[in-house]
Amino acid sequence: MEWTTEKRYLPYSKWGADTLLHLQAQAATSTYQMRYHLRPISGLVNDPNGFSYFNGEYHVFYQSYPFGAVHGLKSWVHFKSKDLVHWVNLGLAVEPDCKLDSHGAYSGSAKQIGDKLFLMYTGNHRDESWTRHPYQIGAWMDKHGTVSDKHLLFKKPNNVTEHFRDPQIMEENGTYYAILGAQDAAQKHGHIDVWKSSDLKNWEEIDFLNFTNHEMGYMIECPNLVKVDGKSVLIFCPQGLDKSVANYQNIYPNMYVIGDSVDLDKAQMTNPSNLKNLDEGFDIYATQAFNAPDGTAYAISWVGLPDISYPTDNENWANCLSHVKKLSIKDGKLIQQPVESIKTLRHNEEDLNSQLIKNSTSGQYELELTIKENQTGNLYLAANDDLSENLRLEFDTKNGKLILDRSKAGDVAVKYGQTRSVELDANKEVKLDIFVDRSLIEIFVNDGEHVVSGRFFANANNAIKFDQKINYDGKFWNMESIM
Amino acid sequence: MEWTTEKRYLPYSKWGADTLLHLQAQAATSTYQMRYHLRPISGLVNDPNGFSYFNGEYHVFYQSYPFGAVHGLKSWVHFKSKDLVHWVNLGLAVEPDCKLDSHGAYSGSAKQIGDKLFLMYTGNHRDESWTRHPYQIGAWMDKHGTVSDKHLLFKKPNNVTEHFRDPQIMEENGTYYAILGAQDAAQKHGHIDVWKSSDLKNWEEIDFLNFTNHEMGYMIECPNLVKVDGKSVLIFCPQGLDKSVANYQNIYPNMYVIGDSVDLDKAQMTNPSNLKNLDEGFDIYATQAFNAPDGTAYAISWVGLPDISYPTDNENWANCLSHVKKLSIKDGKLIQQPVESIKTLRHNEEDLNSQLIKNSTSGQYELELTIKENQTGNLYLAANDDLSENLRLEFDTKNGKLILDRSKAGDVAVKYGQTRSVELDANKEVKLDIFVDRSLIEIFVNDGEHVVSGRFFANANNAIKFDQKINYDGKFWNMESIM
């Protein structure tokens, strides 16, 4: 089937319910499908949206195109949770049903205001000449999950191009602020644009946020600002960033900067750090973070990248969301840890001590390994007998290095490299908390000092083994399905 | 919206995907929706189908009409589980897509044969004069959940009317048998018809099963035969049964008979007991049971009744499935217990000892109470402050009686009575294991000697309280959501 523009923007009402039911069953029954992560009900998933705490529960939405593995007409699908691990699927929440979002209810954020959840997002409208108009939209969701009162908050100002989107709504001392990804009209560089409002109705632009002296490529998407242990952490996705500014291998990186503080009224970050990759693996993008009422900062990411094909495209579905990560700062570095309640998914705990770790697995597990110092070797996951297929984790606790290699685990984004490496302290043991969910791996290194995530596609083979005698401590758990 | 016959039998392809997405969201967000039971993704759910063990996991399907709370064009939706508690939704599995099941893929069963799951079900076909033709269909499901090779097994014989359906497939000593619900053509009474086949292709009728001397009303639906602790247990739904044969209050009962054995070749049950109600509550029907490979008999029920309206009909969805129950026999009586793994849903255990048990709950909990002997009183669930709304449980451990009263918890099937009562031993404490899931209650009395299930619709009020000082032991758990 050819995905013409017309087909991608066909209204949902023009698709048959039988087609949707078949697509939902196809996504559900795929051997690659995730079982304890938020995954597509059908079609394509991208950015997490509206990650928030409301009415006593956590909420997250994701960008959804229900009819195939393409970036077609987008809507928001809604999930809620008491513990950030077990999610209830509440279905379609924001759909492209008015002129403001006629060509997609694009990404945005959410914040409880009064007894409702205020949604702020970008409506994508194309006019008759197919010119894109990004409208920043407000809407209200009640505690039953019903979204109403969609209204225009502001159009793009003249100093930016049509690439103006992904508002994050915040409140400080009674004033509302929003930061948006933008491309300036003059030089076509990436920026984060700061806006303010006293009443959520009248909005004024402040300025581009000053957080770096470098050019930020040609666009920044999905900016998020959170408070973490007294610091301000800015998470964002620069596109076209020069690799001399900050090195990366993915087509587009998801980066962060830590500053002492941010003065939104002056659009100024104080004492910003250099840019760093949020995740040192393959597929993390569009991370959304927020501060819960108790101040804790949580982040969730799209596991998938723009402009990249994935093997499940042939099965008419693609991508998923990451686990929720709790953010903290230690010795000036951002630490990302899985939330504590992830442990409630564990069952059938096994102590590992034999050389061949596991001959087969369900493909749905957690593996906690401490590899002692001064050792080099390879750990093979999703391996078959002759190792012609595997996901390889190379470790060197002498010189301090960890490499994830997916070259024998399906072909994904091969031109952007099939390995990712992490620098560790030399002569020190390394602790790895590895979550595998059929075609997704998330590795938390040394209690979240590094995170290495990625998709892989060799999951018919589920042995786990070292290539030589290794001194290590290990535990293994099967992980429960959540949906 | 009026549900004309034409509308109810409209092909799924004629419904818009937007309508289905809205219906799915409406069912998911309803305050009455179940969270730890199998529930409608949209529309109406009825009979469990194909309850089986296959490829190392448990499988169950349910009858689904996705477009509203009516008995329209039916399909099968598929779920699988490792523990009979946490289910993965695999979506639409058997759809009405050929002449044989053009007006509904109706109920049936499943059994692993070789490396596939054999499905045997009733295809509902209406001809041009709207005459119903029940076709018994075979199909094969592979381990990826793909159903193929639908084919006719047999048509109705002349000795039965068009009411001939719900085959349960079994195997004994290399021969396949099926039992079906039937109405005989001569007297229009309910029967269970026994068939056999050596090759799953050529089938011959044996006879109506001889398991009672009484007339079984005008029809029997959903017959199931399982081995339990060396006995044969026959579970079935007689319609129009005379209440002098066995008393019941629901519009149609779900009953069982225990025999020493069944000789299928002779269509004869040896030493059958009297008929008894499987559940002593309000809404249990179409129970399906099977013997797992280790011999354990498990049962799961439709919680819903034919020809009854429910308050959520206005929300375009209706009904759910019960928990899976493990069957055993003690002192000649059938015992039904929740499966052990239900305990993995428990969290936040509380010992109860105050008079006012809980001022509020999530509406999603388990309550284990032992009420000491020689006491009478009332326990109110889902209660508001002035008790104008509540689900009342009256107990008398002196004379031995338990009454469930839903007269102040929404209007459901009022003409069939708003209370159900259970006879207990006099002067003995009673143990109650109560599961509440928003609008569903399942009470296991004295470790499964009695089960009292029902829907109720007062769940905006979630206090639990006694009406007087009661001597009891109790525990309370919040229960996790499963989907």
Interface residues (C-beta under 8 A of the other chain):
Chain A: P11 Y12 S13 K14 W15 G16 A17 D18 T19 L20 L21 H22 Q24 A25 Q26 A27 A28 T29 T31 R35 P66 F67 H78 K82 H86 V88 N89 L90 G91 L92 A93 E95 H144 G145 T146 T344 H347 E480 S481 M483
Chain B: P11 Y12 S13 K14 W15 G16 A17 D18 T19 L20 L21 H22 Q24 A25 Q26 A27 A28 T29 T31 R35 P66 F67 H78 K82 H86 V88 N89 L90 G91 L92 A93 E95 H144 G145 T146 T344 H347 E480 S481 M483
